[in-house]
């Protein structure tokens, strides 16, 4: 405003549009008209200077399995309002671990704020377990192609792994000859994708079929109570020394004390009847009490080439009187 000798107080007018948001100095020309043909002008400098940086945001971690991708975050600025961050770092990651992205928020007026964001990638394999239903043996001496157990849509560029180091696997071909009777596991791994695909092939090799031998089967309960039924610890076919030349049996009580051991177990003359057989830690004459025991059976079998193959079975045995 200004004063006039006739009008008193006069308010200036201008063609400048307010508010002024342009950074720097703007010159505003004010006009004062008393309505009687007398006009006065005056200029005024309006200085706009943004010195406040954008708000530094707290950015949440980005987590993904196999891969993770970050999206550009935003923040607020006192002059510009919403500002989207920019970065020179990659947005997508596929390697295991924690990656750091540095975001820059620029309000265009010389004020810059930065913030960091973690991108965490967890490599989690896709695992499919396949159990082979049939028992494999070397009776025909025919190798087995483990590929036949994979799903038809399984990728063809995988790698076979002999998990048990059996020495029987060459590529996908399993040769059961000269391999001990046991449960085996093999893996087919495809690593061309962000997360590996793993097929686990579980199978059983039992060489007792090679000579037409009966299967070694351990009965895990017996009752030496004098009724002439189930009086001894029985191991089916262990007495067949043609198929199973050697064996040893160890039996432990619940405290891990060896209460019985022998070699050449035969289910008849050399057999566990529920007594300690002279072990110094247990009274022989009293017999062993009712309870759960643990057995270890080591035995050998004869392979296709008449080679001796070691085998082992172990588990729990329940004795009741």
C-alpha positions as a Markdown table, in Angstrom:
| # | Residue | x | y | z |
|---|---|---|---|---|
| 1 | Unk | 0.0 | 0.0 | 0.0 |
| 2 | Unk | 0.9 | 3.6 | -0.3 |
| 3 | Unk | -0.7 | 7.0 | 0.6 |
| 4 | Unk | -2.3 | 9.6 | -1.6 |
| 5 | Unk | -3.2 | 13.3 | -0.8 |
| 6 | Unk | -6.8 | 12.7 | -1.9 |
| 7 | Unk | -7.5 | 9.0 | -1.7 |
| 8 | Unk | -5.5 | 8.3 | 1.5 |
| 9 | Unk | -4.3 | 4.7 | 1.4 |
| 10 | Unk | -4.1 | 3.0 | -2.0 |
| 11 | Unk | -3.4 | -0.7 | -2.5 |
| 12 | Unk | -1.1 | -1.6 | -5.3 |
| 13 | Unk | -2.0 | -3.9 | -8.1 |
| 14 | Unk | 0.2 | -6.2 | -10.3 |
| 15 | Unk | 0.0 | -8.6 | -13.1 |
| 16 | Unk | 2.3 | -11.1 | -11.4 |
| 17 | Unk | 0.7 | -14.4 | -10.5 |
| 18 | Unk | 1.0 | -15.5 | -6.9 |
| 19 | Unk | 2.2 | -17.6 | -5.2 |
| 20 | Unk | 5.6 | -17.4 | -6.8 |
| 21 | Unk | 7.3 | -20.9 | -7.0 |
| 22 | Unk | 10.1 | -20.2 | -9.4 |
| 23 | Unk | 13.5 | -20.5 | -7.7 |
| 24 | Unk | 15.6 | -17.3 | -7.7 |
| 25 | Unk | 14.6 | -13.6 | -7.8 |
| 26 | Unk | 11.4 | -12.4 | -9.4 |
| 27 | Unk | 10.8 | -8.6 | -9.8 |
| 28 | Unk | 7.2 | -7.6 | -9.2 |
| 29 | Unk | 6.0 | -4.3 | -10.5 |
| 30 | Unk | 3.3 | -2.7 | -8.4 |
| 31 | Unk | 0.9 | 0.0 | -9.7 |
| 32 | Unk | -0.8 | 2.6 | -7.5 |
| 33 | Unk | -3.7 | 4.5 | -9.2 |
| 34 | Unk | -5.6 | 7.2 | -7.3 |
| 35 | Unk | -8.4 | 7.1 | -9.8 |
| 36 | Unk | -7.9 | 10.6 | -10.9 |
| 37 | Unk | -5.4 | 9.8 | -13.6 |
| 38 | Unk | -2.4 | 9.8 | -11.3 |
| 39 | Unk | -0.3 | 6.6 | -11.3 |
| 40 | Unk | 2.8 | 5.6 | -9.5 |
| 41 | Unk | 4.7 | 2.4 | -9.9 |
| 42 | Unk | 7.2 | 0.6 | -7.7 |
| 43 | Unk | 9.2 | -2.6 | -8.0 |
| 44 | Unk | 9.7 | -5.3 | -5.4 |
| 45 | Unk | 12.1 | -8.3 | -5.5 |
| 46 | Unk | 10.7 | -11.7 | -4.4 |
| 47 | Unk | 13.4 | -14.2 | -3.7 |
| 48 | Unk | 12.5 | -17.9 | -3.6 |
| 49 | Unk | 15.3 | -20.2 | -2.4 |
| 50 | Unk | 14.7 | -23.9 | -1.5 |
| 51 | Unk | 17.3 | -25.0 | 1.0 |
| 52 | Unk | 15.4 | -28.0 | 2.4 |
| 53 | Unk | 16.4 | -31.4 | 1.2 |
| 54 | Unk | 13.8 | -34.1 | 0.5 |
| 55 | Unk | 12.8 | -36.3 | 3.4 |
| 56 | Unk | 15.1 | -39.3 | 3.8 |
| 57 | Unk | 12.8 | -42.3 | 3.7 |
| 58 | Unk | 13.2 | -45.5 | 5.6 |
| 59 | Unk | 13.1 | -48.3 | 3.0 |
| 60 | Unk | 11.8 | -51.8 | 3.8 |
| 61 | Unk | 13.9 | -54.8 | 2.8 |
| 62 | Unk | 13.0 | -56.6 | -0.4 |
| 63 | Unk | 13.1 | -60.3 | 0.1 |
| 64 | Unk | 12.6 | -63.1 | -2.5 |
| 65 | Unk | 13.2 | -66.8 | -3.1 |
| 66 | Unk | 15.4 | -67.5 | -6.1 |
| 67 | Unk | 15.2 | -63.8 | -7.2 |
| 68 | Unk | 14.1 | -60.4 | -5.9 |
| 69 | Unk | 13.3 | -57.2 | -7.7 |
| 70 | Unk | 13.1 | -53.7 | -6.1 |
| 71 | Unk | 10.8 | -50.9 | -7.4 |
| 72 | Unk | 11.6 | -47.2 | -7.3 |
| 73 | Unk | 10.6 | -45.7 | -3.9 |
| 74 | Unk | 9.2 | -42.2 | -3.4 |
| 75 | Unk | 9.6 | -39.5 | -0.7 |
| 76 | Unk | 8.3 | -36.1 | 0.0 |
| 77 | Unk | 9.8 | -32.6 | -0.5 |
| 78 | Unk | 8.6 | -29.3 | 0.9 |
| 79 | Unk | 8.6 | -27.7 | -2.5 |
| 80 | Unk | 8.3 | -30.5 | -5.1 |
| 81 | Unk | 5.9 | -32.7 | -3.2 |
| 82 | Unk | 6.4 | -36.4 | -4.2 |
| 83 | Unk | 9.8 | -37.3 | -5.6 |
| 84 | Unk | 10.7 | -40.7 | -7.1 |
| 85 | Unk | 14.1 | -42.1 | -6.3 |
| 86 | Unk | 16.7 | -43.0 | -9.0 |
| 87 | Unk | 19.7 | -45.4 | -8.8 |
| 88 | Unk | 22.5 | -46.7 | -10.9 |
| 89 | Unk | 22.3 | -50.1 | -9.2 |
| 90 | Unk | 20.5 | -53.1 | -10.7 |
| 91 | Unk | 16.9 | -53.6 | -9.6 |
| 92 | Unk | 16.8 | -57.4 | -10.0 |
| 93 | Unk | 19.1 | -59.9 | -8.3 |
| 94 | Unk | 19.3 | -63.7 | -8.6 |
| 95 | Unk | 22.4 | -64.5 | -6.5 |
| 96 | Unk | 22.2 | -65.7 | -2.9 |
| 97 | Unk | 22.8 | -63.1 | -0.3 |
| 98 | Unk | 22.1 | -59.4 | 0.6 |
| 99 | Unk | 22.5 | -56.7 | -2.0 |
| 100 | Unk | 22.4 | -52.9 | -1.3 |
| 101 | Unk | 20.7 | -50.4 | -3.6 |
| 102 | Unk | 21.5 | -46.7 | -3.1 |
| 103 | Unk | 18.6 | -44.5 | -4.0 |
| 104 | Unk | 18.9 | -40.7 | -4.8 |
| 105 | Unk | 16.1 | -38.2 | -4.3 |
| 106 | Unk | 16.7 | -34.9 | -6.1 |
| 107 | Unk | 14.3 | -32.0 | -5.8 |
| 108 | Unk | 15.8 | -30.2 | -8.8 |
| 109 | Unk | 16.8 | -27.2 | -6.7 |
| 110 | Unk | 20.1 | -28.5 | -5.6 |
| 111 | Unk | 18.9 | -30.5 | -2.6 |
| 112 | Unk | 19.6 | -34.2 | -2.6 |
| 113 | Unk | 18.9 | -37.0 | -0.2 |
| 114 | Unk | 20.1 | -40.6 | -0.4 |
| 115 | Unk | 18.7 | -43.8 | 1.2 |
| 116 | Unk | 19.8 | -47.4 | 1.0 |
| 117 | Unk | 17.7 | -50.5 | 0.6 |
| 118 | Unk | 18.5 | -54.1 | 1.2 |
| 119 | Unk | 17.5 | -56.7 | -1.4 |
| 120 | Unk | 17.8 | -60.2 | 0.1 |
| 121 | Unk | 17.8 | -63.3 | -2.1 |
| 122 | Unk | 17.3 | -66.8 | -0.6 |
| 123 | Unk | 18.2 | -69.7 | -2.9 |
| 124 | Unk | 15.8 | -72.5 | -2.1 |
| 125 | Unk | 16.0 | -75.6 | -4.2 |
| 126 | Unk | 12.9 | -77.3 | -5.5 |
| 127 | Unk | 13.2 | -80.9 | -4.2 |
| 128 | Unk | 11.1 | -83.8 | -5.5 |
| 129 | Unk | 11.7 | -87.2 | -3.9 |
| 130 | Unk | 11.0 | -90.3 | -5.9 |
| 131 | Unk | 11.0 | -93.7 | -4.3 |
| 132 | Unk | 11.6 | -96.7 | -6.6 |
| 133 | Unk | 9.1 | -99.4 | -5.7 |
| 134 | Unk | 11.0 | -102.4 | -7.0 |
| 135 | Unk | 14.0 | -103.9 | -5.4 |
| 136 | Unk | 17.2 | -103.7 | -7.5 |
| 137 | Unk | 19.7 | -106.5 | -7.6 |
| 138 | Unk | 22.5 | -107.9 | -9.9 |
| 139 | Unk | 20.8 | -111.2 | -10.7 |
| 140 | Unk | 20.7 | -110.4 | -14.4 |
| 141 | Unk | 23.8 | -108.2 | -14.4 |
| 142 | Unk | 21.8 | -105.5 | -16.2 |
| 143 | Unk | 22.5 | -101.8 | -15.5 |
| 144 | Unk | 19.6 | -99.5 | -14.6 |
| 145 | Unk | 19.1 | -96.1 | -16.3 |
| 146 | Unk | 17.9 | -93.9 | -13.4 |
| 147 | Unk | 16.5 | -91.4 | -16.0 |
| 148 | Unk | 13.6 | -93.9 | -16.4 |
| 149 | Unk | 12.4 | -92.9 | -12.9 |
| 150 | Unk | 12.3 | -89.1 | -13.6 |
| 151 | Unk | 9.1 | -87.3 | -14.7 |
| 152 | Unk | 8.7 | -87.0 | -18.4 |
| 153 | Unk | 8.9 | -83.2 | -18.2 |
| 154 | Unk | 12.1 | -83.2 | -16.2 |
| 155 | Unk | 14.8 | -81.0 | -17.9 |
| 156 | Unk | 17.5 | -83.0 | -19.8 |
| 157 | Unk | 20.5 | -80.8 | -18.9 |
| 158 | Unk | 20.9 | -82.0 | -15.3 |
| 159 | Unk | 23.8 | -83.6 | -13.5 |
| 160 | Unk | 23.6 | -86.9 | -11.6 |
| 161 | Unk | 25.2 | -87.2 | -8.1 |
| 162 | Unk | 26.1 | -90.4 | -6.3 |
| 163 | Unk | 25.0 | -89.2 | -2.8 |
| 164 | Unk | 26.2 | -92.3 | -1.0 |
| 165 | Unk | 29.5 | -92.5 | -3.0 |
| 166 | Unk | 28.5 | -96.1 | -3.9 |
| 167 | Unk | 30.7 | -96.1 | -7.0 |
| 168 | Unk | 27.9 | -97.7 | -8.9 |
| 169 | Unk | 26.8 | -94.7 | -10.9 |
| 170 | Unk | 28.2 | -93.6 | -14.2 |
| 171 | Unk | 26.2 | -90.7 | -15.6 |
| 172 | Unk | 22.6 | -91.9 | -15.2 |
| 173 | Unk | 23.5 | -95.6 | -15.4 |
| 174 | Unk | 23.4 | -97.5 | -12.2 |
| 175 | Unk | 25.4 | -100.8 | -12.1 |
| 176 | Unk | 24.2 | -102.9 | -9.1 |
| 177 | Unk | 27.0 | -105.4 | -9.4 |
| 178 | Unk | 29.4 | -105.6 | -6.5 |
| 179 | Unk | 27.3 | -103.2 | -4.4 |
| 180 | Unk | 26.3 | -104.1 | -0.9 |
| 181 | Unk | 22.7 | -104.6 | 0.0 |
| 182 | Unk | 21.4 | -101.3 | 1.4 |
| 183 | Unk | 19.2 | -98.3 | 0.7 |
| 184 | Unk | 20.8 | -95.8 | -1.7 |
| 185 | Unk | 20.0 | -92.2 | -2.7 |
| 186 | Unk | 20.9 | -90.5 | -6.0 |
| 187 | Unk | 20.3 | -86.9 | -7.0 |
| 188 | Unk | 19.6 | -85.3 | -10.4 |
| 189 | Unk | 20.3 | -81.6 | -10.2 |
| 190 | Unk | 19.4 | -78.9 | -12.7 |
| 191 | Unk | 21.1 | -75.6 | -11.9 |
| 192 | Unk | 20.3 | -73.5 | -15.0 |
| 193 | Unk | 17.5 | -71.6 | -13.2 |
| 194 | Unk | 17.7 | -69.1 | -10.4 |
| 195 | Unk | 16.9 | -71.9 | -7.9 |
| 196 | Unk | 18.1 | -75.4 | -8.5 |
| 197 | Unk | 15.7 | -78.2 | -9.3 |
| 198 | Unk | 16.6 | -81.4 | -7.5 |
| 199 | Unk | 15.1 | -84.9 | -8.0 |
| 200 | Unk | 16.1 | -87.4 | -5.2 |
| 201 | Unk | 15.9 | -91.0 | -6.3 |
| 202 | Unk | 15.7 | -93.4 | -3.4 |
| 203 | Unk | 16.0 | -97.1 | -4.1 |
| 204 | Unk | 16.9 | -100.4 | -2.4 |
| 205 | Unk | 19.6 | -102.8 | -3.6 |
| 206 | Unk | 19.2 | -106.3 | -2.2 |
| 207 | Unk | 21.8 | -108.8 | -3.4 |
| 208 | Unk | 20.2 | -111.7 | -1.6 |
| 209 | Unk | 18.3 | -112.5 | -4.8 |
| 210 | Unk | 21.5 | -113.2 | -6.7 |
| 211 | Unk | 21.8 | -116.8 | -5.5 |
| 212 | Unk | 18.1 | -117.3 | -4.8 |
| 213 | Unk | 18.8 | -116.6 | -1.2 |
| 214 | Unk | 16.2 | -115.9 | 1.3 |
| 215 | Unk | 16.0 | -112.4 | 2.6 |
| 216 | Unk | 17.6 | -111.5 | 5.9 |
| 217 | Unk | 14.7 | -110.5 | 8.1 |
| 218 | Unk | 15.2 | -109.6 | 11.8 |
| 219 | Unk | 12.3 | -110.4 | 14.1 |
| 220 | Unk | 12.2 | -107.5 | 16.6 |
| 221 | Unk | 10.4 | -109.2 | 19.4 |
| 222 | Unk | 10.5 | -112.5 | 21.3 |
| 223 | Unk | 9.3 | -113.9 | 24.6 |
| 224 | Unk | 11.6 | -116.4 | 26.4 |
| 225 | Unk | 8.9 | -117.5 | 28.9 |
| 226 | Unk | 9.1 | -121.3 | 28.5 |
| 227 | Unk | 5.9 | -121.7 | 26.5 |
| 228 | Unk | 8.0 | -123.1 | 23.6 |
| 229 | Unk | 6.7 | -120.3 | 21.3 |
| 230 | Unk | 8.8 | -117.4 | 20.1 |
| 231 | Unk | 11.5 | -118.4 | 22.6 |
| 232 | Unk | 14.6 | -117.0 | 20.8 |
| 233 | Unk | 15.7 | -113.9 | 18.9 |
| 234 | Unk | 15.2 | -115.1 | 15.3 |
| 235 | Unk | 16.9 | -113.8 | 12.2 |
| 236 | Unk | 15.4 | -115.4 | 9.1 |
| 237 | Unk | 17.9 | -117.1 | 6.7 |
| 238 | Unk | 21.0 | -116.1 | 8.7 |
| 239 | Unk | 21.9 | -119.8 | 9.0 |
| 240 | Unk | 22.4 | -120.1 | 5.2 |
| 241 | Unk | 26.1 | -119.9 | 5.1 |
| 242 | Unk | 26.2 | -120.4 | 1.4 |
| 243 | Unk | 24.4 | -117.1 | 0.9 |
| 244 | Unk | 25.6 | -115.4 | 4.1 |
| 245 | Unk | 29.1 | -116.9 | 5.0 |
| 246 | Unk | 29.8 | -114.8 | 8.1 |
| 247 | Unk | 27.8 | -112.9 | 10.7 |
| 248 | Unk | 28.1 | -111.3 | 14.1 |
| 249 | Unk | 25.4 | -110.2 | 16.5 |
| 250 | Unk | 25.6 | -107.6 | 19.3 |
| 251 | Unk | 22.8 | -106.7 | 21.7 |
| 252 | Unk | 22.8 | -103.7 | 24.0 |
| 253 | Unk | 20.4 | -102.7 | 26.8 |
| 254 | Unk | 18.8 | -99.3 | 27.1 |
| 255 | Unk | 21.8 | -97.9 | 28.9 |
| 256 | Unk | 24.1 | -98.9 | 26.0 |
| 257 | Unk | 25.7 | -101.8 | 27.9 |
| 258 | Unk | 26.6 | -104.8 | 25.7 |
| 259 | Unk | 24.7 | -107.8 | 27.1 |
| 260 | Unk | 25.2 | -110.3 | 24.3 |
| 261 | Unk | 27.6 | -110.9 | 21.4 |
| 262 | Unk | 28.4 | -113.8 | 19.2 |
| 263 | Unk | 29.6 | -114.8 | 15.8 |
| 264 | Unk | 28.1 | -117.4 | 13.5 |
| 265 | Unk | 24.5 | -116.9 | 14.7 |
| 266 | Unk | 22.3 | -119.7 | 13.5 |
| 267 | Unk | 18.9 | -119.5 | 15.2 |
| 268 | Unk | 19.4 | -123.0 | 16.8 |
| 269 | Unk | 22.6 | -123.7 | 18.6 |
| 270 | Unk | 24.2 | -120.3 | 18.6 |
| 271 | Unk | 21.2 | -118.1 | 19.5 |
| 272 | Unk | 20.1 | -115.4 | 21.9 |
| 273 | Unk | 17.6 | -116.7 | 24.5 |
| 274 | Unk | 17.3 | -113.7 | 26.6 |
| 275 | Unk | 20.4 | -114.3 | 28.8 |
| 276 | Unk | 23.6 | -112.4 | 28.9 |
| 277 | Unk | 25.7 | -115.4 | 28.1 |
| 278 | Unk | 28.3 | -114.6 | 30.8 |
| 279 | Unk | 28.7 | -110.9 | 30.3 |
| 280 | Unk | 30.3 | -109.5 | 33.4 |
| 281 | Unk | 27.9 | -106.5 | 33.6 |
| 282 | Unk | 24.8 | -108.6 | 34.0 |
| 283 | Unk | 23.9 | -111.7 | 36.1 |
| 284 | Unk | 23.7 | -114.6 | 33.7 |
| 285 | Unk | 21.4 | -116.8 | 35.7 |
| 286 | Unk | 18.7 | -114.2 | 36.3 |
| 287 | Unk | 18.1 | -113.6 | 32.6 |
| 288 | Unk | 17.6 | -110.2 | 31.1 |
| 289 | Unk | 14.6 | -108.2 | 32.2 |
| 290 | Unk | 11.6 | -107.3 | 30.0 |
| 291 | Unk | 12.4 | -104.2 | 28.0 |
| 292 | Unk | 13.7 | -102.7 | 24.8 |
| 293 | Unk | 17.1 | -103.6 | 23.5 |
| 294 | Unk | 19.2 | -102.6 | 20.5 |
| 295 | Unk | 20.7 | -105.0 | 18.1 |
| 296 | Unk | 23.5 | -104.7 | 15.5 |
| 297 | Unk | 23.8 | -107.4 | 12.9 |
| 298 | Unk | 26.8 | -107.5 | 10.6 |
| 299 | Unk | 26.8 | -110.1 | 7.9 |
| 300 | Unk | 28.3 | -110.9 | 4.5 |
| 301 | Unk | 26.6 | -112.0 | 1.3 |
| 302 | Unk | 27.9 | -113.4 | -2.0 |
| 303 | Unk | 27.8 | -111.2 | -5.1 |
| 304 | Unk | 27.3 | -112.1 | -8.7 |
| 305 | Unk | 31.1 | -112.6 | -9.2 |
| 306 | Unk | 31.3 | -114.6 | -6.0 |
| 307 | Unk | 32.7 | -111.6 | -4.2 |
| 308 | Unk | 32.0 | -111.1 | -0.5 |
| 309 | Unk | 29.8 | -108.1 | 0.2 |
| 310 | Unk | 29.5 | -106.6 | 3.7 |
| 311 | Unk | 26.0 | -105.8 | 5.0 |
| 312 | Unk | 24.7 | -104.3 | 8.2 |
| 313 | Unk | 21.3 | -104.1 | 9.9 |
| 314 | Unk | 20.5 | -102.5 | 13.3 |
| 315 | Unk | 17.4 | -101.6 | 15.2 |
| 316 | Unk | 15.3 | -102.1 | 18.3 |
| 317 | Unk | 14.4 | -105.5 | 19.9 |
| 318 | Unk | 11.7 | -106.0 | 22.5 |
| 319 | Unk | 12.1 | -108.8 | 25.0 |
| 320 | Unk | 9.1 | -109.8 | 27.2 |
| 321 | Unk | 8.8 | -112.5 | 29.7 |
